[in-house]
Amino acid sequence: MIRYKTDEEIQLIRDSAQILGKVHGEVAKRVRPGVKTKELDKLAEEFIRDHGGSPSFKNYHGFPAALCISINEVVVHGFPGEYELKETDVVSIDCGVKFKGFHSDSAYTYPLEKVSEEVLTLLERTYQSLMIGIGQARAGNRMGDVSFAIQQHVEQFGYGVVRELVGHGVGKDLHEDPEVPNYGKRGKGVKLAPGMVFAIEPMINLGTKSVVQEKDGWTIRTTDRKPSAHFEHTVAIHKDRTEVLTTHEYIEQNYSFKWRNKSR
């Protein structure tokens, strides 16, 4: 069942998303070779709590951390730990914040400075697909219009679109209806209407679309062990516009490697 949000509830999600954007910005300052992923997680949790929120992911169905940190062939749900970042890594960092009873959710994939041009291009095109999907997320359209737009953009380049994992509604619960697949058919699926709030999150693989879950019950990686990219925004549908509630602005201000929008 879809829970339609009031203007007041959307404002609370907006407030949560502002904290989330700033968390990402603080983490971005520390993403560099030699940093242990558990250090990034500790920083994020402390920042969230210092600003009156709680980490949405921590203890969610037993997940042990505030951040999902997914390296290279790991698509999503990677555990922070003792791993030290390397200059050739791509690093997806997914975070959620609960503030005054409402969640927000966003993700960003960082290339470190010696990532190949092929992988940088994957990241750029995955980010483009997120924005193209958001462009179709408007009142009167169907969810399939969003899904198709993402799929069409990335599959033309031969990339794999993960099927087993999808975006989701966001609100009082971290995961609500409707589901937001990254593949689908135009004109199909639930009709988008004012008051809907959901996370769009393309998960796009350099190689096969096929993934496997590791024995820890969380970590999802590509079966061919080629890199994956993941970007996410939480959006709200209004009568006359679509609002991106989350922001990557602080990431792009604070991350030292200015990789986006380069000519490739």
N, C-alpha and C positions, 0 to 999 in steps of 0.2 A: 504494500500500500504506500502510495506516494504521500509524503507529508508536505503540504504547501505552507510556505513560511509567510508570516505577516511582515510588514515593513519593519516593525520593532525587532523581530527575530533576525531578519536579514542584517540589521544594524549590529546585533550582537555577534553574528558570524563575521561581519566586516571588522569589528573590533578584535576578534580572535585572529583574523587574518593579518591584521597589522602587527600583532606580536609575532606571528609566524614569519612574516616577511623579514622582520628584524632579527629573529633567530637565525634564519638562513644567511643573512648578511654577516652576522658574527662568525658563523661557521666558515663562511667563504674566506674570511681573513686567514684561517688556519689551514686551508686545504693546500698542502704542499708536500713534496717528498720528505720522508722521514717521520711524518706525524702518524701516530697510532690512531686507528679509527675509534678506539674507546675514549681517546682524549676529546675528539669532536663530539661524541655522544655526551660526555660529562659536561662540556661547555654548554651544549644545547639545553640539557635538562636544567642546569642551574639558571640559565637565562630565562627560560619559560617560567620557572617557579618564582624567580625574583620579580617577574612582571605580573604576578597574580594568576597565572595560568597553571595548567598541568599538562604533561606530555600525553597526547592521545594514544600513542602506540604502547607506552610502557604498561605491561601486565594485560594488554589486550589479548585475550585468549592465550595468555602465557608468554607473549612476546617480552623479551627481557630488557628492552632498551627504549630510549626516547627517539632515536633515529633508526631508520633502515638504511644501511650503508652497503651498497652493492657494487662490487668491483668487476670490471671487464665483462666476462661472460655471465656474471650473475645479473639477472634481469631485475629482480626486486627481492625484498625481505631478507637481505643479508644482515648478519649480526655484526655489530661493532665488537672489536676485540683487540688483540695484540698485533694485528697486521699493520705493518708500516707502509704508507703510500709510496709508490715508485713513480718515477718521472714519466713512465710509459703507460700509466694507468688511466682508465676512465672510471669515474666515481659517481654513481647515482646516490644522491642524498634525499631521502623522503622523510617528511616530518609532518606531524599534526599537533595542533594546540587546542585544548579545551579551555574555554574562558566563559565564565558566567553561564555555564550549562550548554554551550554550543561549540561545536568543533569547526576547524578549518583544516585543509589538507593541501600540500603542494610538494613538488619535487623538482629537482634540477640535476642534470648530469654534467659533471666537470671533466674536461680533458686536462690532464697535466701536460707539461710543455713539450714532451717528446712523443706525444701521440701522433700516429700517422695521419697524413692528409685524408686517406680513405675513411678513417674513423671520425675525424673532424667533420667531414662531409655528412656522414651518417647522423652525427649530432645536430648539425645545422638543419638537415632535412626533417629530422624528427621534431625539432622545435618548430619548424615551419608547419608541420602537420598539426601540431597543437593549436596554433593560431588559426589555421584553416578550419579546423574543427569548431573552434570557438565562433568563427564567423558564421557557421551554420546553426549555432545554438541560439535560436531566437523563437519567440512566441509564434505559434502556427506551424512551424516545421515539425518534422518527426525526428525521433532519435536516430533513425536510420540515415537521415541526411547528414548528421554529424559523423556517424560511423563511416559511411561511404566516403565522405570527403577526406578523412584521415587515411583510410585504406588506399584510395585511388592515388593520393599524392605519393605515398612511400613505395607502393608496389611497382610503380613505373620504373623505379630504380633497382628493382630486384631484391628489395629488402623483405624480411619476414615479419608479418604482423602476428604478435602473440594472441592466441585465441582463449587460453585458459584463464586469463586475468583481464579484468575490465575496470573502468571507472565506476562511480557510484554516487548515489545521493549523499548529501552531507547535512547534518543538523544537530539535533540532540544526541543522535548516535553517529559514530564515525562512519559507519556504512549503512546507508538506507537505500530504499528504492528511489529512482530507477537505476538499473544497470546501464553503463555507458560503454558498449563495446567499441573497439577500434577497427571494426570491420562490419559491413552490413549493406543493406540495400536502401536506396533513396525511397522515401515515401512510406517506409515501414517503421514499426515500433511505436512507442508511446508518443502522443502529441505533446509538444512542449508548450507550457502555459505559465503565466505570471505566478510567482511564488515558488517555483521549482529552484532548488539549489543543488548542484551536483559537481563532482570532480571529473574533469576530462583528463585522461592520462595515457597518451600513446606510449606503448612499450614496443620498440621496433628493433629487430635484430639485423645485424650485418649479413648473416647467412640465413639458415633455416628458421621457420616460424616455430619449430618444435622445441619444447622445453621439458625439463625434468625437475622434480622436487627432491632435494637432498634428504638424507636420513634424519636431519635435525627437525624435519617437519615444517620448515619455513622457507629455507633458501631455494629460490628458483633460478636455474641456470639454463643456458642454451645447450641443446644436445650436441651441437658441433663445436662448442666452446669458442665460438666467435663472439665478439663484443656485442653488447646491447645498449640502447639509449632509452631514457625515460624522463619525460617532462610532464608536469602536472599543474593545473590551476583549478581552483574552485570558483564556479561562476553562478550568478543569480539571473534568472529570467524575469525581466520586467515587461510591462505591456508594450513599451515602445523602444526597448533597448535590452542589451545583455551586458551585465556588469561583471568584470573580472574582479573578484573580491580579494584574491591573493595577489602577491607581487613578487617578481624576481628583481625588482629595481635595486634592492640593497645588495644582492649577490653581484650584480653586474658593476656596481660601484666599488665593491670591496675585493673581488677576486682579481688577483694580480695578473693572470694570463688573459689578455683581452682577445678572445678567440672568435667571437660571434661577428657575423656580417662581413667576414672577409671574402674576397673574391676567390673562388675555388674552381 
